[in-house]
Amino acid sequence: MEATVRSCRAFFKDLNAVADHIHKVAYWEKESDKVSTRLQRAVFSRDDIRLSHKMHLRFFVKQIDRIADDAEDVTDRLNVYVIKRML
């Protein structure tokens, strides 16, 4: 999220710095995908947790991963705005 906020702020101050922040957001989104996959696998591989609790934990992991996806969507739109503004 921090890189998303920084990229939005850079949009108004320094258009050249926006690309660096957008790359950071993309990197962290990929990392969050990896972590969420590992976490879901770890939860479902445990035998001491009931299936209903596993499903609940999976829901929370997906919601957190969705935040990262939304941040990437914002920076994708911001990238388009940067291109339009440079024209």
C-alpha positions in Angstrom: 0.0 0.0 0.0 2.8 2.4 0.8 4.2 2.2 -2.7 0.7 2.8 -4.1 0.4 6.0 -2.0 3.9 7.1 -3.0 3.1 6.6 -6.7 -0.1 8.6 -6.4 1.8 11.4 -4.7 4.6 11.3 -7.3 2.0 11.6 -10.1 1.4 15.2 -9.0 5.1 16.1 -8.2 7.4 14.1 -10.4 6.1 11.9 -13.3 9.4 10.2 -13.8 9.4 8.8 -10.3 6.0 7.2 -10.8 7.4 4.3 -12.8 9.7 3.3 -9.9 6.9 3.1 -7.5 4.7 1.2 -9.9 7.4 -1.4 -10.2 7.5 -1.7 -6.5 3.8 -2.3 -6.3 3.9 -5.0 -8.9 6.8 -6.7 -7.1 4.9 -6.6 -3.7 1.7 -7.9 -5.4 3.6 -10.9 -6.7 5.1 -11.5 -3.3 1.7 -11.4 -1.7 0.4 -13.9 -4.2 3.2 -16.3 -3.2 2.7 -15.8 0.5 -1.1 -16.3 0.3 -0.6 -19.5 -1.7 1.9 -20.8 0.8 -0.4 -19.8 3.7 -3.4 -21.5 2.2 -1.4 -24.7 1.6 -0.1 -24.6 5.2 -3.6 -24.2 6.6 -5.1 -27.0 4.6 -2.2 -29.4 5.3 -2.8 -29.3 9.0 -5.0 -32.0 10.6 -5.6 -30.3 13.9 -7.9 -27.6 12.4 -11.5 -28.3 11.5 -12.5 -27.9 7.9 -14.9 -25.0 8.7 -12.0 -23.1 10.4 -9.8 -23.9 7.4 -12.4 -22.4 5.1 -12.6 -19.3 7.3 -8.9 -18.8 7.3 -8.8 -19.2 3.5 -11.4 -16.5 3.3 -9.3 -14.1 5.3 -6.2 -14.9 3.3 -8.0 -14.2 0.1 -9.3 -10.9 1.4 -5.8 -9.7 2.3 -4.6 -10.8 -1.1 -7.4 -8.9 -2.7 -6.0 -5.7 -1.1 -2.8 -6.2 -2.9 -4.6 -6.9 -6.2 -6.6 -3.7 -5.7 -3.4 -1.7 -5.1 -2.0 -3.1 -8.4 -5.2 -2.2 -10.2 -4.8 1.4 -8.9 -1.3 1.6 -10.2 -2.3 0.2 -13.5 -4.8 3.0 -14.0 -2.2 5.5 -12.7 0.2 4.3 -15.3 -2.4 5.0 -18.0 -2.9 8.5 -16.6 0.8 9.1 -16.6 1.0 8.2 -20.3 -1.9 10.5 -21.1 -0.4 13.4 -19.1 2.9 13.1 -20.8 1.2 13.6 -24.2 
